[in-house]
Amino acid sequence: MANRNIRIQGECQCGNNDPSKFYIIRGEHELWGVCCKRRSCGAEYLIKAFVDQEETSIVVNNQRLYYNPPIWVALDPEFQVRLSHERVVNVADLKPGDHVGFRRWYFIWHHAIVVEAQAHPFRLVIDSWDGNCSRMKRMRREVQQDELERMYKFNYSDEIQRRNPPELVLARSESRLHPYGENAGCVRPWVLGETSEHYGFFNENCEHFATYCMTGRSYCNQSSWLWAKIKEAVKAFCGGVFKVTIREALFTMAPEALENMTQFVLGAGSQYLFEGIGLIGVVGAELYCFSQAHTKLKMRLQNGEISREVYHTELGKKLVEFLLVIVIAGGGGLVVAFFGTPLMEVVLAPVLVLVAKGASYLVTYALEDRCLGALARSWEWVGRKLDDIKNFLVDKFRQCVEWCKEAWQWIKNKVCEVTNYVCTKVEEVTKCVMETFAKPVAVVVSAICTFCSWMFGW
């Protein structure tokens, strides 16, 4: 909205005091607040009814507004969207001020704020960034009924909902609607200017808009998720370079004297050796990521942060991604290594990872949530069976260890018994011998001593 007849006394915490560089947040009959347009700031000042602490303040049109510190929301790049979401089954489940999202087939979740929700007759109005591939604007539009198939509602904590009631959420949304009609700005990868009035795919998109309306702070979990996927591709590229470099270096530096012996190990066999190590690395890395995601999902399910339906759906997505990365990135890497050149192997490593991630997204989009849930439950059933087998083997191993301990103790006791018996018998025999021969020997010795004394005068 155009900032007409706005007078600001004081300045924002960033030093901004230009009325044209503030979004104006209006209630039904009064001014509710302002928000700095500077992307490096984004500070928001609201009336006393919406803030807990009355510290830093500015005066707008003779009305004092207080700084509203945003609540920090942790981002999780492991998942594309916040886990605390649920599928919208009925429009009656929605109310004005709700944050909703639409899952698109082209890798993007579209986010919006509900303005009006009515089941009979069907009417659903939302605010969001909208437009086409070249131009986007923040606008209000009606949702068609067939769009509900991929629509989800995002849930927030009690603290965020208390500090950001629906009327404030809608007022923020109203303040951001584009005032210039069809003359909206072009789509940009980034908003590089000082203010945040234009659409930026990475730093000013529909999720930034919706999260600001809900929390007073702009953030985008999808951007964090996308950068995490790019980092995975970079790691795959570096891993391919390292693997090929080590393999070629070992083969080149093999001493001539050992050429015959190392021909298989470092020559033809090196391909099998290093590709096997590479495949194990891919499987291990993806298994680690999958186990981490599974642990996070299970903890949030136990803490009541997500529903069991969301748990199974997200776990099914991660399982599909895990399997496709192994098949496409791992298997494709082996094929390229055996039939391609080292350069192809290095270049195609990140491409195969991105293709696998993209294929997993398309597959999970094509599958219904109940199919993903069934896949996750099947995986859990397999996991339980594996746990049963593991527990069975562990129990048997423990029983075997206990049996070995008992056997060793029995053998030890028997050896001790035999040793004691032998010692006792030796002692008895020795005693018997001593008793049997002691007296004759004494008589003989006494006779010898008597004879010697008589003969030699001893």
C-alpha positions in Angstrom: 0.0 0.0 0.0 1.2 3.5 -0.7 2.4 5.2 2.4 0.3 8.4 2.3 0.2 10.9 5.1 2.6 8.8 7.2 4.8 10.7 9.6 7.5 8.9 11.6 9.2 10.3 14.7 12.3 8.5 15.6 14.0 5.8 13.5 14.2 2.1 13.0 16.9 0.2 14.7 18.8 0.2 11.4 18.5 3.9 11.1 15.7 4.0 8.6 13.2 6.8 9.1 11.9 7.1 5.5 8.1 6.5 5.4 8.3 5.1 1.9 10.6 2.3 3.2 8.1 0.9 5.7 5.2 -1.5 5.2 2.1 -0.1 6.9 0.1 -2.6 9.0 -3.5 -1.4 9.4 -6.3 -2.7 11.5 -10.0 -2.1 10.8 -10.0 1.4 12.2 -6.5 2.2 13.3 -2.8 1.8 12.6 -1.4 -1.4 14.1 2.2 -1.2 13.1 5.0 -0.8 10.6 7.7 -3.1 9.2 11.0 -1.9 7.8 11.4 -2.8 4.1 15.2 -3.1 4.3 16.2 -6.7 3.8 19.0 -6.5 6.2 16.6 -5.3 8.9 13.0 -6.3 8.6 12.2 -5.0 12.1 8.6 -4.7 13.0 6.9 -2.2 15.4 3.4 -2.9 16.7 0.9 -1.4 19.0 1.0 -2.3 22.7 -1.8 -5.0 22.3 0.5 -7.2 20.2 3.8 -7.0 22.1 5.0 -8.4 25.4 7.9 -6.0 26.2 7.7 -2.3 25.8 11.3 -1.4 25.1 12.4 0.2 21.8 9.7 2.2 20.2 9.0 4.8 17.5 6.1 7.2 17.0 4.0 7.0 13.8 1.2 9.5 13.3 1.4 10.4 16.9 0.9 6.7 17.9 3.6 4.9 19.8 4.7 1.6 18.4 6.9 -0.9 20.1 9.5 -3.3 18.7 8.2 -6.8 18.2 11.1 -9.3 18.5 10.4 -12.3 16.2 10.3 -15.8 17.6 13.2 -17.9 16.2 12.1 -20.9 14.2 14.7 -23.5 13.6 15.1 -24.7 10.0 15.7 -28.3 9.1 17.3 -28.7 5.6 16.7 -32.5 5.8 13.1 -31.8 4.9 11.6 -29.5 2.2 8.9 -28.1 4.4 8.1 -27.9 8.1 7.1 -31.3 9.4 4.2 -29.9 11.4 1.7 -30.0 8.6 -1.4 -32.0 7.7 -3.4 -32.5 4.6 -6.6 -30.5 4.2 -9.5 -32.8 3.7 -12.3 -30.3 4.1 -12.3 -26.5 3.7 -14.2 -26.3 6.9 -11.0 -27.2 8.7 -9.4 -23.9 7.6 -10.0 -20.5 9.1 -8.7 -17.0 8.1 -5.1 -16.5 9.0 -4.0 -20.1 8.5 -0.8 -20.9 6.7 -1.3 -23.4 3.8 0.9 -24.9 1.1 0.3 -26.5 -2.2 2.7 -29.2 -3.4 3.6 -28.6 -7.1 5.0 -31.2 -9.4 7.9 -29.0 -10.4 9.8 -29.4 -7.1 8.2 -26.3 -5.4 5.8 -25.9 -2.5 3.6 -22.9 -3.0 2.8 -21.1 0.3 -0.1 -18.8 1.1 -2.3 -17.2 3.8 -6.0 -18.0 4.0 -8.2 -14.9 3.9 -11.6 -16.6 3.5 -12.7 -20.2 3.8 -16.2 -21.4 3.2 -17.4 -25.0 2.5 -20.9 -24.5 1.2 -20.8 -23.0 -1.3 -17.1 -23.6 -1.9 -15.0 -20.5 -1.6 -11.4 -20.3 -0.6 -9.4 -17.0 -0.9 -5.7 -16.7 -0.3 -2.9 -14.1 -0.3 0.5 -15.1 -1.8 3.1 -14.3 -4.4 1.5 -15.3 -7.7 1.8 -14.8 -11.4 3.7 -16.5 -14.2 7.2 -17.5 -15.0 8.4 -14.0 -15.8 6.4 -11.8 -13.5 5.2 -12.3 -9.9 3.2 -10.1 -7.5 1.7 -10.4 -4.1 -2.0 -10.8 -4.8 -5.3 -12.2 -3.5 -7.0 -14.9 -5.5 -9.6 -17.7 -5.2 -8.5 -21.3 -5.1 -10.2 -23.8 -7.4 -11.6 -26.9 -5.7 -9.3 -29.3 -7.6 -6.3 -27.6 -6.0 -7.3 -29.2 -2.6 -5.8 -32.5 -3.7 -2.3 -31.2 -2.9 -3.1 -28.7 -0.2 -1.7 -28.9 3.3 -2.1 -26.8 6.5 0.9 -25.8 8.5 0.7 -25.9 12.3 2.6 -23.6 14.7 3.4 -23.7 18.4 1.0 -22.2 21.0 3.5 -19.4 21.7 3.7 -18.3 18.0 -0.1 -18.4 17.7 -0.6 -16.4 20.9 1.8 -13.6 19.8 0.5 -13.7 16.2 -3.3 -13.8 16.3 -5.2 -14.3 13.0 -6.2 -10.6 12.8 -2.5 -9.6 12.9 -1.6 -12.3 10.3 -4.2 -10.9 7.9 -3.1 -7.3 8.6 0.5 -8.2 7.7 -0.7 -10.0 4.6 -2.8 -6.9 3.6 0.3 -4.7 4.1 2.4 -6.7 1.7 -0.1 -7.0 -1.2 1.3 -5.4 -4.3 -0.2 -2.0 -5.0 0.8 -1.8 -8.7 -1.5 -4.4 -10.3 -0.1 -6.0 -13.4 3.0 -3.9 -13.2 4.6 -6.3 -10.8 8.4 -6.9 -10.9 10.2 -9.5 -12.9 11.1 -12.8 -11.4 14.7 -12.8 -10.1 16.9 -15.5 -8.6 17.8 -13.1 -5.8 16.5 -9.7 -4.6 19.7 -7.7 -4.6 18.3 -4.3 -3.8 17.9 -2.6 -0.5 14.2 -3.3 0.0 12.2 -6.6 -0.3 9.4 -5.4 -2.6 10.3 -7.7 -5.5 10.2 -11.4 -5.9 13.4 -13.4 -5.4 13.4 -17.1 -5.9 15.9 -17.7 -3.1 15.4 -14.9 -0.7 12.0 -13.3 -1.2 9.5 -16.0 -2.4 6.0 -17.1 -1.4 7.3 -19.0 1.7 9.1 -15.9 3.0 5.8 -14.0 2.6 3.7 -16.6 4.4 6.2 -17.1 7.3 6.5 -13.4 7.8 2.7 -13.1 8.1 2.6 -16.0 10.6 5.6 -15.2 12.7 6.9 -11.7 12.0 10.1 -13.1 10.5 10.8 -14.1 6.9 12.4 -17.5 6.4 12.3 -20.3 3.8 12.9 -23.9 4.7 12.9 -24.8 1.0 15.9 -22.6 0.3 17.9 -24.4 3.0 16.7 -27.8 1.6 17.8 -26.8 -1.9 21.2 -25.7 -0.8 21.6 -29.0 1.1 20.9 -30.9 -2.1 23.4 -28.8 -4.0 26.0 -29.6 -1.3 25.3 -33.3 -1.8 26.0 -32.9 -5.5 29.2 -31.0 -4.8 30.3 -33.8 -2.4 29.6 -36.4 -5.1 31.7 -34.4 -7.6 34.6 -34.1 -5.1 34.3 -37.8 -4.3 34.4 -38.7 -8.0 37.5 -36.6 -8.5 39.2 -38.1 -5.5 38.3 -41.7 -6.5 39.5 -41.3 -10.1 42.7 -39.4 -9.1 43.7 -42.1 -6.6 43.0 -44.9 -8.9 44.9 -43.4 -11.8 47.8 -42.3 -9.6 48.2 -45.8 -8.1 48.2 -47.4 -11.6 50.7 -44.9 -13.0 53.1 -45.0 -10.0 53.2 -48.9 -9.8 56.9 -49.9 -9.9 58.0 -51.7 -13.0 59.4 -54.5 -10.9 56.0 -55.1 -9.4 54.1 -54.6 -12.6 53.1 -58.2 -13.1 52.0 -58.6 -9.5 50.1 -55.3 -9.4 48.5 -55.7 -12.9 45.3 -57.1 -11.5 45.2 -55.3 -8.2 46.1 -51.8 -9.5 45.3 -52.3 -13.1 42.1 -54.0 -14.3 41.3 -54.9 -10.7 41.5 -51.3 -9.5 38.4 -50.5 -11.4 36.4 -53.1 -9.5 38.2 -52.2 -6.2 37.6 -48.4 -6.3 34.1 -48.6 -7.8 33.1 -51.1 -5.1 34.5 -48.7 -2.5 32.6 -45.8 -4.2 29.4 -47.7 -4.2 29.8 -48.6 -0.6 30.4 -45.0 0.1 27.2 -43.9 -1.7 25.1 -46.6 0.1 26.7 -45.7 3.5 26.1 -42.0 3.1 22.5 -42.4 2.0 21.8 -44.9 4.7 23.2 -42.5 7.3 21.1 -39.7 6.0 18.0 -41.9 5.9 18.6 -43.1 9.5 19.1 -39.5 10.7 15.8 -38.5 9.0 14.0 -41.5 10.5 15.3 -40.7 13.9 14.1 -37.1 13.7 10.7 -38.2 12.5 10.3 -40.7 15.2 11.3 -38.2 17.9 8.9 -35.6 16.7 6.1 -38.2 16.5 6.8 -39.3 20.1 6.8 -35.6 21.2 3.5 -35.0 19.5 4.9 -32.4 17.0 3.6 -34.3 13.9 0.8 -36.7 13.2 1.3 -40.4 12.4 0.1 -39.7 8.8 2.8 -37.0 8.3 5.3 -39.4 9.9 4.5 -42.2 7.4 4.3 -39.8 4.4 7.7 -38.2 5.1 9.3 -41.5 5.9 8.0 -42.9 2.6 9.5 -40.0 0.7 12.9 -40.5 2.4 12.8 -44.2 1.6 12.0 -43.6 -2.1 14.9 -41.1 -2.2 17.2 -43.5 -0.5 16.4 -46.4 -2.9 16.6 -44.2 -6.1 19.9 -42.6 -5.2 21.4 -46.1 -4.7 20.0 -47.4 -8.0 20.6 -44.3 -10.1 23.7 -42.6 -8.6 25.3 -45.8 -7.4 24.4 -48.1 -10.3 24.8 -45.4 -12.9 28.2 -44.6 -11.5 29.3 -48.2 -11.9 28.1 -48.3 -15.5 29.9 -45.0 -16.3 33.1 -46.2 -14.6 33.2 -49.5 -16.6 32.1 -48.1 -20.0 33.1 -44.4 -19.9 36.2 -42.3 -19.4 37.5 -40.9 -16.1 36.3 -37.4 -17.1 32.8 -38.7 -17.7 32.9 -40.4 -14.4 33.8 -37.1 -12.6 31.4 -34.9 -14.5 28.4 -37.3 -14.3 28.8 -38.0 -10.5 26.9 -34.9 -9.3 24.5 -35.1 -12.3 23.5 -38.6 -11.3 22.9 -37.5 -7.7 20.7 -34.6 -8.8 18.8 -36.8 -11.3 18.2 -39.3 -8.5 16.9 -36.6 -6.1 14.7 -35.2 -8.8 13.4 -38.6 -9.8 12.6 -39.3 -6.1 10.6 -36.1 -5.9 8.6 -36.8 -9.0 7.9 -40.4 -7.9 6.8 -39.2 -4.4 4.6 -36.6 -6.1 3.0 -39.2 -8.3 2.3 -41.5 -5.4 -0.6 -40.8 -3.2 0.0 -40.1 0.5 -1.6 -43.4 1.4 0.9 -45.2 -1.0 3.8 -43.5 0.7 2.3 -44.4 4.1 1.9 -48.0 3.0 5.5 -48.0 1.8 6.7 -46.6 5.1 4.6 -49.1 7.1 6.1 -51.9 5.0 9.6 -50.6 5.8 8.7 -50.5 9.5 7.4 -54.1 9.3 10.7 -55.1 7.6 12.5 -53.2 10.3 10.6 -54.9 13.1 11.3 -58.3 11.5 15.0 -57.4 11.2 14.9 -56.3 14.9 13.3 -59.6 15.8 16.0 -61.5 14.0 18.7 -59.3 15.6 17.2 -59.8 19.0 16.9 -63.6 18.3 20.5 -63.8 17.3 21.6 -61.6 20.2 19.7 -63.8 22.6 21.2 -67.0 21.1 24.6 -65.4 21.2 24.1 -64.5 24.9 22.8 -68.0 25.6 25.9 -69.5 23.8 28.2 -67.2 25.9 26.4 -68.3 29.1 26.7 -71.9 28.1 30.4 -71.5 27.3 30.8 -69.9 30.7 29.0 -72.7 32.4 31.0 -75.3 30.4 34.2 -73.6 31.3 33.2 -73.5 35.0 32.3 -77.2 34.9 35.6 -78.1 33.3 37.4 -75.9 35.8 35.6 -77.5 38.7 36.3 -81.0 37.3 40.0 -80.2 36.9 40.1 -78.9 40.4 38.4 -82.1 41.7 40.8 -84.3 39.8 43.7 -82.3 41.0 42.6 -82.5 44.6 41.9 -86.3 44.3 45.3 -86.9 42.8 47.0 -84.8 45.4 45.1 -86.6 48.2 46.1 -90.0 46.8 49.7 -89.0 46.4 49.7 -87.8 50.0 48.2 -91.1 51.2 50.6 -93.2 49.2 53.5 -91.1 50.5 52.3 -91.5 54.1 51.8 -95.2 53.7 55.3 -95.7 52.2 56.8 -93.7 55.0 54.9 -95.7 57.6 55.9 -99.0 56.0 59.6 -98.4 55.5 60.4 -96.0 58.3 60.9 -98.5 61.2 63.1 -101.0 59.2 65.3 -98.2 57.9 65.6 -96.9 61.5 66.7 -100.3 62.7 69.2 -100.7 60.0 70.6 -97.3 60.6 70.8 -97.9 64.3 72.6 -101.2 63.7 75.1 -99.6 61.4 75.8 -96.9 63.9 76.3 -99.5 66.7 78.6 -101.6 64.5 80.7 -98.6 63.6 80.9 -97.5 67.2 82.2 -100.9 68.2 84.6 -101.3 65.4 86.1 -97.8 65.3 85.4 -96.6 68.7 83.0 -93.8 67.6 
